[in-house]
Structure formats: C-alpha cells, structure tokens
Amino acid sequence: MTKPISYADAGVSIDNANMALAKIREYARSTFNERTLTEIGSFGGMFSGAFPGMAEPILVASADGVGTKLKIAFETGVHGTVGADLVNHCVNDILVQGARPLFFLDYFATGKLDPDVTAAVVEGMARACRENGCVLLGGETAEMPDFYPPGEYDLAGFIVGVVDKKNVIDGKSVKPGDVVLGIPSTGLQTNGYSLARKLFFEVGGYKVDSYVEDLGTTVGEALLATHSSFLPQIGPLLDSAGGKSRGGEDAGRPSGIIKGIAHITGGGFLENIPRILPEGVAVEINRGSWPEPPIFGMMQRLGNVSDSEMFRTFNMGIGMVVICSSEVHNDLAAKIPGCFVIGNTKAGNASVSILGNQG
C-alpha cells in the first residue's frame, strides 16, 4: 500500500505556520488602536476610513523591501532589526508628501519556516509600528520549499497613510534661492548593501564579527544599524507644511514652512533629490557641512570608490533632505533636532551637484 503523502512531506509545515501566527498575533495586537476593525488572521484587514478632522483626506501608499541588508541578518543571526528597518523606510517614503502612517502590512517568505526567526522579524515590525503610531494590520507568511536557500527569507512591506490635501508636500513651490536642510541618518539605512557587502567582505576581507576601531563596533553591528524614522522630527511640522502660513496667491499651496522633502534611499543624493524638484530648479550640496559617519569614508577607501559613486549609492550620513525658503530656514532648523544646513537651490535642470567632490 502506498504511503499517504501530506503537505509536510512536500516541505510545508502547517503546524510551524500556526506557531508563527500565534506569536505574530500577539505582536500585531500591541499596535492596534480604536480604528482597527479586524483581528490578525482575517482574510483582509479592516481599518476605519473616517477622517472627520480633514477637509479633503488624501491616502498615500507605498511598498518597499530591505534589500540585501537581509544578508547581514542571515550571517549574524540577528533578525530583530530588519523588521523595524522595513517599517521605518516605508513611513519615511510617505512622510515626504506630508502623510502620517495609518496601517502597515508585511510579506514574509522563506523556504522552511522557523517560528522563532519569523517572530523576531515581526517583533521588530510591531515595535516600529508602535513608535510611529501605525497599526500592523496584517500580512502574509509564506513557506515555499526549494525556493530560498536554507536559513534565508525575503521581506517586503506595504504602508498606507493620510494627509489633508491642503498640507500635501510636493515640491512644486521650490525655487532658486531656497535652503536645503539635512537630517542625519543612522548608518546606511536600507540601501547600498550590495556594494557595501562587496567592499567589506570581498575587498576588505572582513567578517561580520570583525571589530573595527574606526567604527567602534563590529562590521555586522555597523551594517545592521536601524533605519531611522524621521516622523518624530518632521511630524510636528506637518500641519504647517502647506500654504496656511501665507495669504494671497499662495494661500492653499504647499509653500509654507516646508516646500519639499526627499528620503535619501536607493540612488543617494543624485537620484532622490531631483524627484521633488520642479522644472528650472537644481540643488547644490556642500560636502563637509555635516559630519559624515566613518563607515562611508572607510568604504570609499576600501574600494577607491569615486565621490560621485558614493553620493549616487549611499546617503553619506544624511537620511532626509528638507527644502524651505531662506526666510524661514533658521526657524525651521531650530525645530528639527540635529539637522544641518547642507546646501541651496539655484536655477538649473532638476539636478544635484556636490560641491567639494574630489572625483
């Protein structure tokens, strides 16, 4: 008699999935608020869409991943930070348009489900959701035998936020003569890791547990530095970001305190800042106007990487760029803890030049 074949024989453990779900449910519940209308495990997550305090609520959505930073998590066995990286990255991506996060969903896929690893990742997501006032509304945990190498997984996130139309930040009012502020990052955030891993591990011969005096930590710990959310610094200013501070023809336009925001992610300065520049405006960044964390100089020396490549790949120590008028920049800078004046706008064709570059 032929032995019956089960789903487990094909490499998928429903028991492990149920164990993981039990842990996930606990973490997700810790993020719920009065607008959360369903439990974890429903086919779809339900969230109240009533915005009585907004005249014209605009939903802003984004999706992203952590990239090859996951490889560092696999090698170190530290899985509690990449979940927070993912949430914070997504929060920042909608923050640039003035939106506050409402809810977040994740996609976690692996070849063989390890409930403890899954729980560590989700715990990081839940922690970041709580810190950002965001509900972890649901997600998908997929066990896919033979699809991923043993011990590895993939991770993606999806976020929805809201902003009142009058407070949308879109960069349209940016003009020559404006000032560029930079908010410091904590390390590489979630971008440039394919090059970083090549520089440290192939070129430099380091291991994840190699201690580096210049970094004051191990390579693995430096590369796993959590991607910060900039909502704490920018959030209190969002309601004054639109055109409410001016009358006349500017009334109702996004021409108040904050004119434009750029999240410095994949593509660095050179690719991200132009995304918010109107036609006829360019940006000059003054290298040296902020302290670059030593990890960037170390990588540049290891691979003899050009300045232009560094600024196109990495954030160079600036996680978020804010553009405002010269008249208010001192006041705004005083309201954003730790920021630096790093450049200005000029007439040009939606491009970025780095002054002080060496090649």
N, C-alpha and C positions, 0 to 999 in steps of 0.2 A: 504494500500500500504506500502510495506516495505521501511523504510528509507534507502537511499543510504549510504553506508559506504565508507569513504575516508581513505587515508593513515594517516591523522591526527587522525582519530578515533582509529587507531592502535597504536598511540603514537609517530608517526614520523611527525615532522613539517617541511615541505619543506620551509616555509616562514622563520622559525628560521635559517635554514641552509643557506638560501640566505643572511640573515642579517649577519651571522657569516662570510660568504665568502666575503662579501663586506669589512668587517673590516680586514680580513686576507689578501686580495689582496693589500690593502694599505701598510701593514707592509712588506709583501713579496717584493713588488716593491722597497722598500727602500734598499734592499740588492742586487738588480740586477746590473750587470756590462755588458761590451760590449760582453761578451761571452754567455750571456743569450739570447736564441733564441725563447722562448715562453712566453706567459702570464700565470699567475695563472688561472686555470680553464680548461687548455688543458687536453686532455686525458693522455698525457705524457709530462714531462718537457724535453726541448731540450737545450743542452749545447755544445758549440764548443769543439771538441776533438783535436784541433790542438795545438801542443806543439813545436813550432819552436825553442825554446831555449834549448830543451833537446835532447840528442842523443838517449836515449832509455827510454822514459817515461813509468813508471810503475804505474798503477792505484791501489790504496789501498782503500778498502771499509770496513765499519764496521756498526754494528747495536747494539743499546742498549736501555735501559729504565732508569727510575728514581727510580724504586722500591717503597718501602713503604714510602719513603720520601714524596710521594704524600699524604699520610695520614695526614702529618703535614700541608700541604697546605689546605686540606679539613677542618681541625679543626680550622685553623687560618683565613681562608678566603683570604689568600694571595696567589695569583696564578701567579704573575709576575716573580717569580724566578725559578720555576721548568723548564720552557722552556729554560732558559739560562743554567741551570744545564745540561739539556739533550744535547744541542749543544756542550758545553764545554767538557763534558765527551767524546763525540764521536770524537771531534777534538783531544783530548789527546790520544785516542786509536790508531789513525793513525799516530800521531806525533811520537810515539815510533819507527816507522820504517822509519822516516825521511820525511814523506809526509806532504805537505801543503794541507789544505782543498780546494775543488773546489765548491761542492754544497751539500745541505742537504735537506732531505725530512722527513716529520713527519707523524705519525699516532696518531690521537686523537679520542678516542671513549668514549661515555657516554650514559646513559640511556635516559636523557632528555636534549636536547641541550640548554644551556644558552649562548647566543651570547656574553655577556659581559665577562663571565669566559673564553670562548674559545679565545676571543680577547686578554685577559690578558696573557694567556699562549703563544699565538703566538707572541705577542709583545715581550715577553722575549726571544723567539727563534730568532726573527728578530734582536733584539739588539745584541745578542751574535754572530749571523752570521755576522753582520756588523763589529763588533770588531775583528772577526777572518778572515775577508776578504773572506767570504764564502757566496754563493748565496742560499737563501731559495727558492728552485726551484719548490716545490710543496708538495703535501701530501694528506692525506685522513682525512676527518672529518666524523665520523660515529655516527649516532644516533640509539641506539639499546635498545628499551624499554624492561624493565624487566630483562635486562642483568646485570646492575650495580645498586648498591644501590643509592637512591636519593642523589644528590649533589656530586657524585663521578665520576671519569673518569680514563681512562688509557692513557698512553703516551709512545710512542716509537719513535726512530729516526734512520735515515739511512744516512750515510755520504760517500762521495767519494772524495778522494784526489789523489795527484800525486807526484811522486818523480823520479828523474833521476836515472837510475839503478846504476850508479857509486856512488851515495850518499845514497843508501839503508843502513839502520842501522839494523843489525840482530843479534848482539851479538856474532858472530862466532869468532871474534878476541879477546874476553875477555880471560884473562889468570891469573893465580895466581900472586899476587903482584900488581894488578890494584887497583885503588882507587874508592870508592863509594861516590858520592855526593847526597845530598837530597835537594829537593826544597820544602819549606813549603806549606802546604795546608791551606785552609780556612775552618776549621771545618771538618765534617765527609765526605764532598764531596757528593757522592750519594750511599754510601754503609754502611751496618751495621745497617740500620734503624730499622729492626725488633727487634734486640737486644736492641738498644738504646731506642726505644719506651717502651719496656718491663721494662727496668731499670728505666727510668724517671717516667713513668705513672703508672705502676703496682707496682713496688718495692718501688720507692721513693714517690709515691702519688702526684707528681707534675701535674699541668695543663699547657697547652701551654702558658697561660698568667702569670704563676708564675715567679716573678722576683727572680733571684739568684745572690747574691752578688759576689760569686766567678766567675761567668760568665760575670758579668757586663751587663746583658741583661735578657730578658725573655727566658724561655726554648724554646718556639716556635721560637723566633728570632735566637737563637743559632743553632737550628737544621735546620733552613732554610738558613743558611749561604751558599752563592752561591759557587758551584763547580767551581774552577778557571780553566781557560785555561792557559796552560803553553807554548803556542805558542809565546807569547811576549818574554819570556826568552830564549826559545830554537830556535825559528825561525831564528834569525840572525846567528846562528851557523850551520844551516843545510848544507849549501853548503860546509862547511869544515869538515863535519862529516865523509865523505868517506875516501878513501885511497889516496887522492890527495896530502896530505902533506908528503908522503913518497915515495921513489923510490924503485927500485929493485924489489924483490919478493912480496913486499907489495903493489906495485902500483895497483890501481884499486880495492883494497879490502876495506871493511869497517873498517879500522884500523887506521883512523886518529884521530882527536881530541876526538870525541865521539864514543865509542865502542858499548855501549848498553844503552837502556832506558827502564824503566819499569814504567807503570802507576799503582799507588798503589790504586787499586779499590777493588772489592769483593775478599776476600781471603787475604787481607792485605799484609804484607811483605812476609809471609811464602809461599804464593801460587803464587804471581805475579813475584817476582824477579827470581825464577827458570825458568820461561818461556823464559828468554833470556840468560840463562847460557849454554855454551857448555859442553859436557861431560868432566868430570875431574876437574870442577871448582865449588867451593862453595863460599858463601858470609858470612862474619861476620859483624854484625851491632852493633855498640857501643851505647847502650841506654844511654842517658844523653849527647850525643854530639850535640843535638839540643833541644830547649825548647818545651816541649810537651804542647799544649794548655790545659787549666784547665778542659775542658769538658771531656777529656779522663780519667784523674785521678778521676774525680767525678763519672763517670760511673763505673769505676773499683771498687771504694769504695762502691757504692750503692749495687752492686751485688756480691762483693767479687770475682770478675772475675780474673782468673789466667792471668799472663803475656802472656803465650802462646796463650790463647784465645783472648786476646786483640790484639796481633800482627797478628793473623790469621783473625780477623774480621774487624779491623779498620786500618786506615792509620797512626794513632798515631801522626798526625801533619806533616807528610811527604807525599806530593801528587805525587811526581815524583822522581824517582831514576835515576841517570846518572852514568855510569861507564866509566872511562877513564884510561889511563896509568899513573903511578906515576910521570913520567917525565913532564907531561903537566897539572897535576891536579891543581896546583896553578894558572896557567894562565887561565885555564877553569873556575875555581871557581870565579876568578875575573870578568869573563864575564857573569856570571849567577847571577843576583841580588838576594841577600838574601839567597843563598844556604849555606849548611853546609857540611863539610867532616864528614860522618857518619859511614864509615866502609871501608872494603877492601875485596879483593878476595883472596882465598887460594886454595890449592889442596883439592878436595872433590867431592861429587856426586850431583851436581846441587841442593844444599840445602841451607837454610838460618839458621844461628844461631844468637840469640840475646844475646850479652854479657851484663851482668848487670841485667839479668832477676832474679826475685825472686821466680818464681814458675809457 
